[in-house]
């Protein structure tokens, strides 16, 4: 799909003040609607992700050598069980391109430039921020939704080879935007295959009914029929986020390229004997190496949450935050009725606050928040000081390539200026046994 440039101006310096990393405007732009992204602890220093990878050590077994009989205690000694996840940095980019025409038109009016450029820059920051918020919950595969049903090809508003896709879960529609370029693929037990050679340009999104309408095009942008857009069970992801043949997280060729989110560190399925996550086979002790899992489908939401908390507390977990999707949050509020207790959660870096509710566990009260990026019918019980979003600089920030301040790059084949937004980082959790997916 050919790039489409936004109209803006040459007074790039006028944007520097507005988009400086430490400005409240920037923090509000990134964090306001994304509670987990806002609250997850961060290391955004220049050394936040120095080196080729970060070793994340984890102790999952105590040293043995205890018995009421001395000789047995002596003969049964084993060392502390330790593993290290070798976590590699991932990259994410958002480009905003401004034509020189409008830069010239607003050359003598910095205010007019800022007004015009701010619209595009804000949109760029929101787009990459929404992706970060989404990936913080994901398994790294780039899966944004799954095809429930698909029909086509048809012609819509003069566009040929269009397909209408109804997602298998309507709530996953929050992961889609008009003009996204999608691929569809098969994700079997973490291995990506059958990635479509044609792309799906999103032309409309029906958010009430979970429907995405795409036009199928080939690599040259020519409309092309492709029955794979109607195949139930195929996954949908953004072109460039999905790697054919990838077999999971690992930081090497043939691995996923997206953030290792909660679903990666705390998979909903118990890791098998063939598991490999950042170089660690977690099947030796799935609870301590890959968190706890609790199936609450046979419970009411209130009972399920209580039982999941009890299960996690039994394993030594002391969660202080529960994140769930909006539908589950509403169901919990309705179930609690008059018993509901609201609480305001403030961010310690910026004037952004989130309203939630509190719920009692054996180890104290847990704050419950709704996040639109949380997968449907899933709740994460987390001990927040065990998580870290590590990065080289702010997540996200304007890439300056060693230069000071906001910089634009002249586009080689167009009369325009390109501004690059992005980040280099990864989410880590060295003590996953303290968290649960329910």
C-alpha positions in Angstrom: 0.0 0.0 0.0 1.5 3.4 -1.0 2.3 5.7 1.8 0.0 8.8 2.2 1.7 11.9 3.6 0.1 14.4 6.1 0.2 18.1 5.4 2.4 20.1 7.9 5.2 22.7 8.1 8.9 23.5 8.1 9.0 25.0 11.6 9.9 21.7 13.2 11.6 23.6 16.1 8.1 24.8 17.1 7.2 21.3 18.0 10.2 20.7 20.3 8.7 22.2 23.3 5.4 20.4 23.0 6.9 16.9 22.4 9.7 17.0 25.0 9.7 13.7 26.9 9.3 15.3 30.3 6.3 17.4 29.4 3.0 16.7 31.0 1.3 16.8 27.6 3.4 13.9 26.4 2.7 11.8 29.4 -1.0 12.5 29.2 -1.0 11.6 25.5 0.6 8.2 26.2 -0.8 7.1 29.5 -4.3 8.6 29.8 -6.4 5.7 28.4 -4.0 2.9 29.1 -3.8 2.0 32.8 -1.5 -1.0 32.6 1.0 0.9 30.4 0.8 3.8 32.8 1.2 1.7 36.0 3.8 -0.9 35.0 7.2 0.0 36.5 9.7 1.3 33.9 13.4 1.7 33.4 13.7 4.2 30.6 17.2 5.3 31.3 20.0 5.3 28.6 21.1 2.0 30.2 17.6 0.6 30.5 18.4 -1.9 27.8 22.1 -1.7 27.2 23.9 -4.5 25.5 22.7 -7.3 23.2 20.3 -8.8 25.7 19.3 -8.6 29.4 19.7 -11.7 31.6 16.7 -12.1 33.9 17.6 -14.6 36.6 14.8 -16.4 38.5 15.1 -18.8 41.5 12.4 -21.4 41.3 13.6 -24.1 43.7 15.2 -24.1 47.1 18.4 -26.1 47.8 17.6 -29.6 49.1 19.5 -31.4 51.8 17.1 -31.6 54.7 16.2 -34.7 56.6 15.6 -35.8 60.2 18.5 -38.3 59.5 21.9 -36.6 59.1 23.3 -38.9 56.5 20.2 -38.5 54.4 20.4 -34.8 54.7 24.0 -34.9 53.6 23.4 -37.3 50.7 20.3 -35.5 49.4 21.9 -32.0 48.9 21.1 -30.2 45.7 21.9 -26.5 44.8 19.3 -23.7 44.4 17.4 -24.1 41.2 18.1 -21.1 39.0 17.4 -20.1 35.4 18.0 -17.0 33.4 15.8 -15.6 30.7 18.0 -14.0 28.1 15.7 -11.2 26.9 16.5 -9.4 23.6 15.4 -5.9 22.7 12.5 -5.4 20.3 11.9 -2.5 18.0 8.7 -0.6 17.1 8.3 2.3 14.7 5.6 4.9 13.8 6.3 7.3 11.0 4.7 10.7 10.5 5.5 12.5 7.1 4.7 16.2 6.5 4.7 17.7 3.0 6.9 20.7 2.3 4.0 22.6 0.8 2.3 23.2 4.0 5.6 23.9 5.7 6.1 26.7 3.2 2.5 27.9 3.6 3.0 28.3 7.4 6.6 29.4 7.3 5.9 32.7 8.9 3.3 31.4 11.4 4.7 28.9 13.9 1.3 28.7 15.6 -0.4 27.6 12.3 2.3 25.1 11.8 1.9 23.6 15.3 -1.8 23.4 14.9 -1.4 21.5 11.6 1.5 19.3 12.6 0.1 18.5 16.1 -2.9 16.7 14.6 -0.6 14.3 12.8 1.9 14.0 15.6 -0.7 13.3 18.2 -2.3 10.7 15.9 1.1 9.0 15.4 1.8 8.9 19.1 -1.7 7.5 19.8 -1.3 4.8 17.1 2.0 3.5 18.5 0.8 3.9 22.1 -2.3 1.8 21.3 0.0 -0.9 19.9 2.2 -0.8 22.9 -0.8 -1.1 25.2 -2.1 -4.0 23.1 1.2 -5.8 23.0 1.7 -5.5 26.8 -1.1 -8.1 27.1 -0.2 -10.2 24.0 1.8 -13.4 23.5 4.2 -11.8 21.0 2.8 -13.4 17.9 1.2 -10.2 16.6 -2.3 -11.8 16.7 -4.9 -8.9 16.9 -8.0 -11.0 16.4 -9.3 -14.3 14.9 -11.6 -14.8 12.0 -15.0 -16.1 13.1 -16.7 -15.9 9.7 -15.7 -14.3 6.4 -17.6 -13.5 3.2 -16.5 -12.2 -0.2 -15.2 -11.2 -2.5 -17.6 -8.3 -3.2 -17.4 -4.8 -4.6 -17.9 -2.0 -2.0 -18.0 1.7 -3.0 -16.2 0.8 -6.2 -13.5 -1.2 -4.5 -13.2 -4.8 -5.8 -12.2 -7.9 -4.0 -13.5 -6.8 -0.6 -14.1 -9.3 2.3 -16.3 -8.9 5.3 -14.8 -10.5 8.4 -16.6 -11.1 11.7 -14.2 -11.6 14.5 -14.6 -14.8 16.7 -14.7 -12.4 19.7 -16.4 -9.1 19.2 -14.4 -7.4 21.9 -11.2 -7.8 19.9 -12.4 -5.1 17.5 -10.6 -2.6 19.7 -7.3 -3.8 18.1 -8.3 -2.7 14.6 -8.2 0.7 12.8 -9.2 1.9 9.4 -6.2 1.9 6.9 -4.4 -0.9 8.8 -2.7 -3.3 6.4 -3.3 -6.8 7.6 -2.2 -10.3 6.9 -4.0 -13.5 7.9 -2.1 -16.6 9.1 -2.3 -19.8 11.0 -1.0 -19.9 14.6 -0.8 -23.5 15.8 0.7 -24.0 19.3 2.8 -20.9 18.9 4.1 -21.7 15.4 3.2 -19.2 12.7 2.5 -20.6 9.2 0.5 -20.0 6.1 0.9 -16.2 6.2 -1.1 -14.7 3.4 0.9 -13.4 0.5 -1.8 -10.8 -0.1 -2.6 -8.0 2.2 -5.9 -6.7 3.6 -6.3 -3.0 3.6 -8.9 -2.1 6.3 -11.6 0.1 4.7 -14.2 0.0 7.5 -14.6 -1.1 11.1 -18.0 -2.0 12.7 -17.1 -1.7 16.4 -20.6 -2.6 17.7 -20.7 -5.9 15.9 -17.0 -6.9 15.6 -16.8 -6.6 11.9 -13.7 -5.6 9.8 -14.1 -5.0 6.1 -10.8 -5.3 4.0 -9.8 -5.0 0.4 -7.4 -7.8 -0.6 -4.5 -6.6 -2.6 -1.2 -8.1 -3.7 2.3 -6.7 -3.0 1.9 -4.3 -5.9 -1.4 -2.9 -4.5 -3.6 -4.6 -7.2 -6.9 -5.9 -5.9 -6.7 -9.7 -5.7 -9.1 -12.4 -4.7 -7.9 -14.5 -1.7 -10.2 -17.1 -0.1 -8.0 -17.2 3.0 -9.8 -14.0 4.3 -12.9 -16.2 4.8 -11.2 -19.0 6.7 -12.5 -19.4 10.2 -9.8 -19.7 12.8 -7.1 -17.8 10.8 -5.4 -15.1 12.9 -5.2 -11.4 11.8 -2.1 -9.3 12.3 -0.5 -6.2 10.9 1.8 -6.6 7.9 5.4 -6.6 9.3 4.4 -7.7 12.8 4.0 -11.4 11.8 6.9 -13.6 10.9 6.3 -16.8 8.9 7.8 -19.8 10.5 8.3 -18.1 13.9 8.0 -20.5 16.7 7.6 -18.2 19.7 9.6 -15.7 21.8 13.4 -16.0 21.6 15.1 -12.9 20.3 16.6 -14.7 17.3 15.8 -15.3 13.7 12.5 -17.2 13.4 11.1 -15.7 16.6 8.2 -13.4 17.3 9.0 -9.7 16.9 6.4 -8.1 19.1 6.6 -7.4 22.8 6.5 -10.3 25.2 3.2 -9.3 27.0 1.4 -10.9 29.9 0.1 -13.7 27.7 3.8 -14.6 26.9 5.1 -14.5 30.5 1.9 -16.1 31.9 0.5 -18.3 29.1 -3.0 -19.6 29.4 -1.8 -23.1 28.6 0.7 -24.9 30.8 4.1 -24.9 29.1 4.8 -28.2 27.4 8.0 -30.2 27.6 9.1 -28.6 24.4 8.7 -25.1 25.7 11.4 -22.5 25.0 10.8 -18.9 26.3 13.8 -16.6 26.1 16.0 -19.8 26.2 14.2 -21.4 29.2 12.1 -24.5 29.2 9.5 -23.6 31.8 7.9 -27.1 32.0 10.2 -28.0 35.0 8.0 -25.9 37.3 5.3 -24.1 35.2 3.9 -22.3 38.2 7.1 -20.7 39.3 8.5 -20.2 35.9 5.4 -19.2 34.0 2.9 -18.0 36.6 -0.4 -19.5 37.7 -3.4 -20.3 35.6 -7.0 -20.6 36.9 -10.0 -21.6 34.8 -13.0 -19.7 36.1 -15.4 -20.5 33.4 -17.6 -22.6 35.7 -17.9 -19.9 38.3 -19.7 -16.6 38.6 -17.3 -13.7 38.1 -17.2 -12.9 41.8 -16.6 -16.5 42.8 -14.0 -17.0 40.0 -12.0 -14.0 41.2 -12.2 -15.1 44.8 -11.1 -18.6 43.9 -8.3 -17.4 41.6 -7.0 -15.1 44.4 -7.1 -18.0 46.9 -5.2 -20.2 44.4 -2.5 -17.6 43.9 -2.2 -16.8 47.6 -1.7 -20.5 48.2 1.3 -20.4 45.9 2.7 -17.4 47.8 1.5 -14.7 45.4 0.5 -11.4 46.9 -1.2 -9.5 44.0 -2.0 -5.8 44.4 -3.5 -5.2 41.0 -6.1 -7.0 38.8 -6.6 -6.0 35.2 -9.6 -7.1 33.2 -11.6 -6.1 30.1 -14.4 -3.7 30.3 -17.2 -6.3 29.9 -15.8 -8.4 32.8 -15.3 -5.3 34.9 -19.0 -4.3 34.4 -20.1 -7.8 35.2 -18.1 -7.7 38.4 -19.5 -4.3 39.4 -23.1 -5.6 38.8 -22.4 -8.8 40.7 -21.0 -6.9 43.7 -24.0 -4.5 43.7 -24.1 -2.5 47.0 -20.9 -4.2 48.2 -18.8 -2.5 45.5 -16.0 -0.2 46.9 -14.5 2.3 44.5 -10.9 3.6 44.7 -8.9 6.1 42.7 -5.4 5.0 41.4 -3.0 7.9 40.8 0.0 7.7 38.5 3.1 8.9 40.4 4.6 10.7 37.4 1.8 12.5 35.8 -1.7 13.9 36.5 -3.5 10.8 35.3 -5.8 8.8 37.5 -7.8 5.7 37.0 -11.0 4.7 38.9 -11.3 1.1 40.0 -12.7 -1.1 42.7 -11.1 -3.0 45.5 -11.5 -6.7 46.3 -10.5 -8.6 49.4 -7.9 -11.5 49.3 -6.2 -13.4 52.0 -3.2 -11.2 51.8 -5.0 -7.9 51.6 -7.1 -5.8 49.2 -6.5 -5.9 45.5 -7.3 -2.9 43.2 -9.2 -3.9 40.0 -9.0 -1.8 36.9 -10.5 -2.1 33.4 -8.2 -1.9 30.4 -9.5 -1.9 26.8 -6.4 -3.8 25.7 -6.9 -6.7 28.1 -8.1 -9.8 26.2 -11.8 -10.6 26.5 -12.9 -12.8 29.4 -9.5 -12.7 30.9 -8.2 -11.2 34.2 -4.6 -10.8 35.3 -3.8 -10.7 39.0 -0.4 -9.1 39.3 2.2 -8.1 41.8 3.2 -4.9 40.1 6.7 -4.5 41.6 7.7 -7.7 39.9 7.2 -6.4 36.4 9.4 -4.0 34.5 9.1 -2.3 31.1 12.8 -1.8 30.2 13.8 0.4 27.3 16.4 2.7 25.8 14.7 6.0 26.4 11.0 6.8 26.8 8.3 4.4 25.5 7.6 5.8 22.9 9.8 8.8 21.9 10.9 10.8 18.9 13.9 9.1 17.4 16.7 11.7 17.0 19.7 9.5 15.9 22.0 11.1 18.4 20.9 14.7 17.6 19.4 17.0 20.1 15.7 17.8 20.1 13.0 17.0 17.6 14.5 16.2 14.2 12.9 15.6 10.8 14.5 13.7 7.9 14.0 14.7 4.3 12.3 12.0 2.3 14.5 11.0 -0.6 11.7 10.5 -3.1 9.2 13.1 -2.0 8.9 16.8 -1.2 8.3 16.0 2.4 9.8 15.7 5.9 9.6 12.4 7.9 9.5 12.3 11.7 10.1 8.9 13.3 8.5 7.8 16.6 9.5 4.6 18.2 11.2 2.7 21.1 13.6 -0.1 21.8 12.7 -2.3 24.8 10.9 -5.3 26.2 8.7 -6.3 29.2 10.3 -8.5 31.8 9.1 -10.4 34.9 11.7 -12.2 37.0 9.1 -13.6 39.4 6.1 -14.8 37.4 4.9 -17.1 40.2 3.4 -14.0 41.9 0.9 -13.5 39.1 -2.0 -15.4 37.6 -4.2 -15.4 34.5 -7.8 -16.2 35.3 
